[in-house]
Amino acid sequence: QVQLVESGGGLVQAGGSLRLSCAASGAVVSLDVMGWYRQAPGNERELVAAITSGGNPNYAESSKGRFTIARDGAKNTVYLQMNSLKPEDTAVYFCSGRFRSSTYWGQGTQVTVSS
């Protein structure tokens, strides 16, 4: 069983930055894809960014130019650098990992951007 543990959320003013980290444990192989999703109250969970084991990133339109995803494959760790944060980025951010047909989720970390 794979466990994903996020860290790095918090409260920041608009225009500020935060860096989220997610470490996977229990996996004996490199996860095929690791990524970040977010869910705001009343909204569905949506993709923020994801990255393959080969290092290929994929960003949501709202993330492009502001967020950067990076991965340490050897440690099954993924990072999300978030710059120029906006109040609409406020949400619970979830780490996700996929291996073959199985998807794993972290418990989520709150990101709050004040105006």
Salt bridges, closest charged atoms under 4 A:
GLU46 OE2 - ARG38 NE 2.77
GLU61 OE2 - LYS64 NZ 2.69
ASP89 OD1 - ARG38 NH1 2.93
ASP89 OD2 - ARG66 NH1 2.74
